[in-house]
């Protein structure tokens, strides 16, 4: 059997959910729409440009995986994505509740209306990320880089943003009630009509920030 047929056979088995232990596998640019791979091992996998929309990857190891420009629309990614590369990936409406995304690269990724409640994103690169309408309630974003991120209408209530960088971020109508913003950098950030009741604003850098209509006077 030649290599192409072997790969085809492997992909058939993969789509059927029969293959679970695949660390380091190369699935670049493959179409795995709606694939069922819960609790699988894809650590360090090459998933560049892979289509995984509506995929079930709950509990799956994706730590160190390369998902650059992957399509993960509506995918269930409640698992381990520690140090993964999700640069320019499309995670619109993806389920990432409680996921481990510590140190992950999400630069310029799309997470519009994604569910990230309770997710662990400390030290993550979120520069230029699109998070409009996303749910980040109680998320751990300590030391994360959110410069130039679009966080319009995001729910960040009770999130931990201590030491995070939000320079020039769009936080219009964001819900930051009860959030920990100690030492965060909000230089030139846009917080028009943002909710700040009960937030810890100690040591924040506000230089050049737009605070018109915010629910609490930071001063």
N, C-alpha and C positions, 0 to 999 in steps of 0.2 A: 504493500500500500504506500502510495507516495505521500509526501509531506502535506500537500494541500488537503487531501482526503482525511488525513489524520487530524489536521486542524479543524476541518468541518465536523468530524465526529466529536472532537472535544467540545466544540461550540454547541453542538446539539445536546450533549450531556450536560454542559454548563447551563444552558437555558432551561433544561428540565430540572435543574437543581440537584443533579447527581454528583457534581464535583464541588467539594467544600474546602479542601486544603490546597490553596493555590498561591502561596506566598511568592512574590516576585514575578508572577505571570505577566506575559505581554498581551494585552488586549486592546492595544492602541487602535482607535478609530472604529472599533467594532460596534454593531448595533445590538444592544442588550436591553432594549425596551421591555419593561415589566418583568425582567428576570427575577426569579425567586432564589435569593441566596442569603437567607437569615443565618446568623451565627457562623458564617464562613470565615476563612483566613485569606485575606487579600493584602496582607501587609507587604509594603514595598512594591506593589503591583504597578505596572505601566498602564494607566487608563487615560492617557492623553487623547482628548477628542472623543472618548467613548460615549455612546448614547445610553444612559441609564435612567431615562425618564420613567417615573412610576415604578422603579425597581424596589424590591423589598430587601434591604441590606441591614435590617435591624439586628444589632448585636454583632455585626461583622467587623473584623479587624481590617482597618484601612490605614493604620499608622504607617507613616512614611510613604504612602502611595502617591503617585503622580497623577492627579486628576485635572491637570491644566486644560482649560477650555472644554471640559466634559459637560454633557447635558444631563442634569440631575433634577429636572423639573418634577416636582411632586414625589420625589424619592423618599423612602424611609431610611434615614441615615443615623438612627439612634445607636451609636456605637463609638468605636475608638478611631479617631482621625488625628491622633497626636502627630504633630509635625508633618502633616500631609500638605501637598501642593494643590490648592484649588484656585490658583490664579486664573481669572477670566472665566471661571466655571459658571454655569447657569443653574442656580439652586432655587429658582422661583417656587414658592410654596412647598419647599422641602421640609421634612420633619427631622429636626436636629435637637429635639428636646433632651437635655441632659447629656448631650454628646461631649466627648473629650476632643476639643480642638485647640488644646494648648500648643502655642508655637506654630500653628498652621499658617500657611500663606494663602490669604484670601484676597489678595490685591486685585482690585477691579472686578471682583466677582459680583454676580447678581443674586441677591437673597430677598427679593421683593416678596412680602407676605410670608416669609419663611417662619417656622416655629422654632425658636431657640431658647425657650424658657428653661432656666436652670443649666444652660450649656456652659462649658468651661473653655473660655477663650483668652485666658491670661497670656500675655506676650504675643498674641496673634497679630499678623500683619493684615489690617483691614483698610489699607489706604485706598481711597476712591471706591469703596464698596457701595453697592446700591442696596439699601435695607428698608426702603419705604414700606411702611405698614407692617413691619416684622414684629414678632413677639419675642422680646429679650428680657422678660420679667425674671428677676433674680439671677440673671446671668453673671458669671465671673469674667470681667473684662479688665482686670488689674494689669496695668502696664501695656495694654493693647494700643496699637497705633491705628487711629481712626481718622487721620488727617484727610480732609476733602471727602469724607464719606457722606452719603445722602441718607440721613436718618429721619426724614420727614415722617411725622406721625408714628414713630416707633414707640413701643411700650418698653421703657427701661425702668419701670418702677421696681424699687428695691434691688436694682442691679449694683454690682460692685465695680466702679470705674476709677478706683483709687490709682493715681499716677498715670492714668490713660492720657493719650494725646489726641485732642479733637480739634486741632487747628483748622480753621476754615470749614469745619463740618456744618452740614445743614441739619439743625435740630428743631426746625419749625414744627410746632404743635406736638413735640415729643413729650411723652409722659415720663418724668424723672422723679416722681414722688417717692420719697424715702430712699432714693439712691445715694450711694457713697461716692462722692466726687472729690474726696480729699486729695489735694495736690494735682488735680487734673489740669491740663492745658487746653483752655477754650479760647485761645487767641483768635480773634476775627471769626469766631463761630457765629452762626445765625440761629438764635433761639426765639424767634418771633412766636409769641403765644405759647411757649413751652410751660409745662406744669412742673413746679419745683418745690411744692409743699413738702416739708419734712426731710428734704435732701440735705446731706452734709456737704456744705460748700467751703469748708475750711481750706485755705491756702490755694484756692483756684486762681489761675491766671486768666483774667477777663479782658485783657488789653484788646481794644477794637471790636469786642463782641457786640452783637445786636441783641438787646434784651427787652425790646419793645413788647409790651403785653404779657410778659412773663408773670406767673401767678405769685411769685415771691421776689421781693427786692433783695438781690444778692448783697447789696451794700449793707 
